[in-house]
Amino acid sequence: MRAARFHEYGGIDKIVVEDVPDPEPQAHEVKIKVGACALNHLDVDFREGVSRFPVEPPVIFGLELAGEIVETGAGVSDAWKVGDRVAPYLMGIDLNNIYARTGRENLAAIDFIGVTRPGGYAEYSCIPESHLVRIPDGMSFVDAAAVQIAFGTAFHMLFTRGRLAIGETVLINSVGSGIGSAAVQLAALAGARIIGTSSGDDKLEAAAKMGMNHGINYTKQDIVEEVMRITDGAGAHLTYEHVGGDLFAAGLNSLGKDGRLVTCGAHSGEVVPVDIIPLFRMQWQIIGSFTYTKGEYEMVMQMCHDGRLKPLVDTEVPLDGIRSAFERMESRGHFGKIVVVP
């Protein structure tokens, strides 16, 4: 089969599309013909060797795949059959772990697609049945691939960790990204007032059509000053932060008293200075958020199928065009998800 992988850490030029042996499903695994796999910024960290995950080249990467079961291994339950359309949950879970037994299965991962096992930038992938999530009838593979990390992460950040409530003001950084645009839709659906940031006016205009109330172009405007102006000095109740660097600092300083900042990423800077004095005087909370649960993923998948949420696909590219896909994502030219169609 054809697959995209990297044999050494480095830039986009390290990605090669080549022939590799077809995978064979082991016990309790299914073989999936990949219909689509969405790009994620974690893929860049994996390729560059800076992810702090155990990624060892050569590796077929790609976290967010969707496709059709074409073969089942020994012991697979009758719940899954050849022809079923699936979009696997990205993690395998230790169900005996205390976190899994207390509703926090995202903290009990023992296995990651595209990290500890081959991922979705390939024609076929073998996945344990415990990962499988069924794609609703009528949803395309491309849309299904675009749902998982964007909407699953956004839901977990906004509601499970960030406790966003109706009527609160939320500052969403980088609304043009996959999880940024997903957060705009979810926050709007929840009745929040949304302030969004981006480096492009076109992205702010697109986010406004999805329910964003106020936009800030941080290449022209000061985020903190604008948030305080918009809120009459009250600040945001919640900052949704997944960028790091200067945007983390701006998001924190945009909070009002008793405000919360929830974060899941740091591609623009992993180590940031924090002034502790306003942290305790303003009674701010900094909250970490890691992925999402399988139940949250299944819920947002159904919400997309019902039409309450819309998967945003910026570009579809063939497997042989995967380098151009990463060039577009790493240049920040996209709005929504970029999807590879093998």
C-alpha positions in Angstrom: 0.0 0.0 0.0 1.0 3.7 -0.2 1.7 5.5 3.0 3.2 8.8 4.2 5.9 8.7 6.8 9.1 10.2 8.0 12.4 8.3 8.5 14.1 11.1 10.5 13.0 14.2 12.4 12.9 17.5 10.5 10.9 19.7 8.2 8.3 19.0 5.6 10.9 17.7 3.2 11.3 14.7 5.5 7.8 13.4 4.6 7.9 10.7 2.0 5.0 8.8 0.3 6.2 5.3 -0.4 5.1 1.7 -0.8 5.0 -0.3 2.5 3.6 -3.7 3.3 -0.2 -3.9 3.8 -1.0 -4.3 7.5 -2.7 -7.4 8.7 -5.2 -7.2 11.6 -4.2 -8.9 14.8 -6.5 -10.4 17.4 -9.3 -7.9 18.3 -8.3 -5.5 15.5 -10.0 -4.5 12.3 -8.4 -3.4 9.0 -9.7 -0.1 7.8 -9.6 1.2 4.2 -8.8 4.8 5.0 -11.2 7.3 3.4 -9.8 10.4 4.9 -7.4 11.6 7.5 -7.3 15.2 8.9 -4.1 17.1 9.6 -3.3 18.1 13.1 -0.5 20.4 14.5 0.6 17.5 16.7 1.8 15.8 13.4 4.2 18.7 13.0 5.6 18.2 16.5 5.9 14.4 15.9 7.8 15.0 12.6 10.1 17.6 14.2 10.8 15.4 17.2 9.5 17.9 19.8 6.2 16.4 20.8 7.3 14.8 24.1 5.5 11.7 22.9 7.3 8.4 22.2 7.5 8.8 18.4 10.3 6.8 16.8 10.9 7.0 13.0 10.0 5.6 10.7 6.4 6.1 11.5 3.2 6.3 9.5 1.5 9.3 11.2 -2.0 10.7 11.1 -4.3 10.9 14.1 -7.7 11.6 12.7 -8.8 8.9 10.3 -12.1 7.7 9.0 -12.8 4.8 6.7 -14.5 1.4 6.1 -13.8 -1.9 7.7 -12.5 -4.4 5.1 -11.3 -7.2 7.4 -11.7 -8.3 11.0 -9.1 -10.1 13.1 -9.7 -13.0 15.4 -11.9 -12.3 18.4 -13.5 -9.1 17.1 -17.1 -8.9 18.4 -20.2 -9.2 16.3 -20.8 -5.5 16.8 -18.3 -4.8 14.0 -18.5 -6.1 10.5 -16.9 -5.7 7.1 -18.5 -2.6 5.5 -19.0 -0.7 8.7 -18.0 2.9 8.4 -15.9 4.1 11.4 -13.8 7.0 12.7 -11.7 5.6 15.5 -11.1 7.3 18.9 -7.5 8.3 18.8 -6.5 6.5 22.1 -6.6 3.1 23.6 -7.6 3.1 27.2 -6.6 1.0 30.3 -10.1 0.4 31.6 -8.8 -0.7 35.0 -7.0 2.6 35.5 -8.5 4.7 38.3 -9.0 7.6 35.9 -10.9 5.5 33.4 -13.1 4.2 36.2 -14.0 7.7 37.4 -15.0 9.2 34.0 -11.6 10.6 33.1 -10.5 8.0 30.5 -8.6 10.6 28.5 -6.0 10.4 31.3 -5.7 6.6 31.1 -4.3 6.3 27.6 -2.0 3.3 26.8 -2.0 3.6 23.0 -2.2 6.4 20.4 -3.0 6.1 16.7 -0.2 7.7 14.7 2.2 7.5 17.7 2.5 4.0 19.2 0.8 2.4 16.2 0.6 3.3 12.5 -1.8 6.2 11.7 -4.1 7.3 8.9 -1.8 8.8 6.2 -2.1 5.5 4.4 -4.4 3.4 2.3 -5.1 1.0 5.1 -4.7 1.0 8.9 -5.3 -1.7 11.5 -7.0 -0.5 14.7 -8.2 -2.2 17.9 -12.0 -2.6 18.0 -12.0 -0.7 21.4 -11.1 2.5 19.5 -14.0 2.3 17.1 -16.7 4.9 16.8 -19.4 4.5 14.1 -19.9 7.2 11.5 -23.5 8.3 11.3 -25.3 7.5 8.1 -25.0 10.2 5.5 -21.8 11.7 6.9 -18.8 11.6 4.6 -15.4 10.3 5.5 -13.9 13.8 5.0 -16.4 15.4 7.5 -16.0 12.5 10.0 -12.2 13.0 9.9 -12.6 16.7 10.5 -14.8 16.2 13.6 -12.8 14.3 16.1 -10.0 16.3 17.5 -11.4 19.7 16.6 -14.8 19.3 18.2 -13.9 16.7 20.8 -11.1 18.9 22.2 -13.2 22.1 22.0 -16.1 20.5 23.9 -13.8 19.1 26.6 -12.0 22.4 27.0 -15.1 24.7 27.0 -17.5 22.7 29.2 -15.8 19.8 31.0 -12.7 21.8 32.0 -13.6 25.4 31.5 -17.2 25.2 32.8 -18.5 27.7 30.3 -22.0 28.9 31.2 -24.8 30.7 29.3 -24.2 34.4 29.1 -20.5 34.3 29.9 -17.9 36.0 27.8 -15.3 33.7 26.3 -12.1 34.8 24.5 -11.2 32.3 21.9 -7.6 32.6 20.5 -6.9 31.7 16.8 -10.4 31.2 15.6 -9.2 30.1 12.2 -7.7 26.9 13.4 -9.6 23.6 13.6 -10.2 23.7 17.3 -10.6 27.5 17.3 -13.4 27.4 14.7 -15.0 24.4 16.5 -15.0 26.3 19.8 -16.7 29.3 18.2 -19.6 27.0 17.0 -19.9 25.3 20.4 -19.7 28.5 22.4 -22.3 30.1 20.2 -24.6 27.1 20.6 -24.2 27.4 24.4 -25.3 31.1 24.5 -21.9 32.6 25.3 -20.7 36.0 24.2 -17.6 35.3 22.0 -14.6 37.4 21.4 -12.2 35.9 18.9 -8.6 36.6 17.8 -6.8 35.9 14.6 -4.0 37.3 12.4 -6.3 37.7 9.5 -9.4 39.8 8.9 -10.8 37.2 6.5 -10.7 34.6 9.3 -12.5 36.9 11.7 -15.2 37.5 9.1 -15.6 33.8 8.7 -15.8 33.3 12.4 -18.4 36.1 12.7 -20.7 34.1 10.4 -20.5 31.2 12.8 -21.6 33.2 15.8 -18.5 35.2 17.0 -19.6 38.6 18.4 -16.4 40.5 18.4 -13.1 40.0 16.5 -9.6 41.1 17.3 -6.8 41.1 14.7 -3.8 40.8 17.0 -1.4 42.0 14.2 -3.1 45.4 14.4 -4.8 45.5 17.8 -3.8 44.9 21.4 -5.8 41.9 22.6 -6.0 42.9 26.3 -7.0 46.5 25.5 -9.7 45.4 23.1 -11.2 42.8 25.5 -11.4 45.4 28.2 -13.0 47.9 25.9 -15.6 45.4 24.7 -16.4 44.2 28.2 -16.4 47.7 29.8 -13.4 46.8 31.9 -14.9 43.6 33.3 -12.7 41.2 31.3 -13.5 37.7 30.0 -14.9 34.9 32.2 -13.0 32.3 30.3 -10.1 32.3 27.9 -9.8 29.4 25.5 -6.1 29.0 24.8 -4.4 26.5 22.5 -1.5 28.5 21.0 1.0 29.4 23.8 3.6 32.1 23.6 2.4 35.7 23.5 -1.3 34.7 23.1 -1.2 32.8 26.3 -0.1 35.9 28.2 -2.7 38.0 26.4 -5.4 35.5 27.2 -4.5 35.4 30.8 -4.3 39.2 31.2 -7.7 39.5 29.5 -9.5 37.7 32.3 -11.7 39.5 34.8 -11.9 38.7 38.5 -12.3 35.0 39.2 -11.7 34.2 35.5 -10.5 30.9 34.1 -8.0 30.2 31.3 -8.1 26.7 29.8 -5.2 25.5 27.7 -4.4 22.5 25.5 -1.5 23.5 23.3 1.6 25.6 23.0 2.9 25.5 19.4 3.9 29.2 19.5 5.8 28.8 22.8 5.8 26.2 25.5 7.4 28.2 28.3 5.8 31.5 29.2 6.3 34.0 32.0 3.4 34.4 34.5 3.1 37.3 36.9 1.9 35.6 40.1 0.6 38.7 41.8 -2.5 39.2 39.6 -2.9 35.4 39.5 -3.9 35.3 43.2 -5.2 38.9 43.6 -7.6 38.4 40.7 -8.3 34.8 41.8 -7.6 33.5 38.3 -7.5 29.8 37.5 -5.2 28.2 34.9 -6.7 24.9 33.8 -5.0 22.2 31.7 -7.1 20.1 29.2 -5.9 16.9 27.5 -7.9 15.5 24.5 -11.5 14.3 25.4 -13.4 11.2 26.3 -14.8 8.7 23.8 -18.3 9.7 25.0 -17.6 13.4 24.3 -16.4 12.4 20.8 -19.5 10.4 20.1 -21.7 13.3 21.2 -20.1 15.9 19.0 -20.1 13.4 16.1 -23.9 13.1 16.6 -24.3 16.9 16.9 -22.5 17.3 13.6 -24.8 14.7 12.0 -27.9 16.5 13.4 -26.8 19.8 11.9 -26.2 21.6 15.1 -22.5 21.8 14.4 -20.7 21.9 11.0 -17.3 20.3 10.3 -15.2 22.9 8.6 -13.0 21.6 5.8 -10.6 24.0 4.3 -8.9 21.8 1.8 -8.9 18.2 0.6 -5.6 16.8 -0.9 -4.5 13.4 -2.2 -2.0 11.4 -0.3 0.7 12.3 -2.8 0.0 16.0 -2.1 0.5 15.7 1.7 3.6 18.0 1.7 1.5 20.8 0.2 -1.1 20.1 2.9 1.5 20.7 5.6 2.8 23.7 3.9 -0.7 25.3 4.0 -1.2 24.4 7.6 2.2 25.5 8.8 1.9 28.8 6.9 -1.4 29.3 8.8 -3.3 29.9 5.5 -6.2 27.6 6.4 -9.6 28.1 8.1 -10.8 24.8 9.5 -9.3 21.4 8.8 -7.1 20.2 6.0 -7.9 16.6 5.1 -5.8 14.0 3.2 -7.8 11.6 1.0 -5.7 8.6 0.3 
